[in-house]
């Protein structure tokens, strides 16, 4: 019964995603998708743990998302961030850049993407949310110790504390984060693959950002990658980190 309810919630969130995707950036934050009537997001220090592993994923044709270093040369983000909207297809890897620790026009490190791998079955149009992830391979190892986060091998239980931060459309030059949210539960998409439901506030631009949770050792880890936001509430869907396989 619990799984059925969560699956229904997943589908309910998915039903409103078209409105979220077309929301205009000039709308006040209170009505931006993924925020609801209250906005708990606050700027966080990009130099502090765990935020120092985050950066901005930027396309040369325009378009920005968030990504996180999960290896010396590996960045995790959302696959839909790599889609050229007008052409309706994935962009070439070399036209994608990762700006680690981006803040007001400067950054800690910069690398170009040489290759990427998307979730199984991801299509530029009509893709399942559960396949909406991508691993970017960088042209140089900017993921130095302290700037890389591990993936959780098991999704956190409902009620577990989360944080979500990224370079969001209303303030793309700084890291904004909701540091007081939680897991609502595990659901499933129409294809039956797992999804993580959360109540973290985050709007356009936070796609690809890591849902951060405490791991078994007490350190920060990636619980999932933000993929979709509800149109009028602080709710979202993420691909659980356990569904993303890192190369050996």
Buried (B, 14 or more C-beta within 10 A) or exposed (E): EEEEEBBEBBEEBBEBBEEBBEBEEEEEBEBBBBBBEEBBBEEBEBEEEBBBBBBBBBBEEEBBBBBBBBBBBBBBBBBBBBBBEEEEEBBEBEBBBBBBBBBEEEBBBBBBBBEBBBBEEBBBEEBBBBBBBBBBBBBEBBBEEEBBBBBBEEBBEBEEEBBBBBBBBBBBEBBBBBBEBBBBBBBBBEEEBBBBBBBBBBBBBBBBBBBBBBBEEEEBBBBBBBBBBBBBBBBBBBBBBBBBEEEE
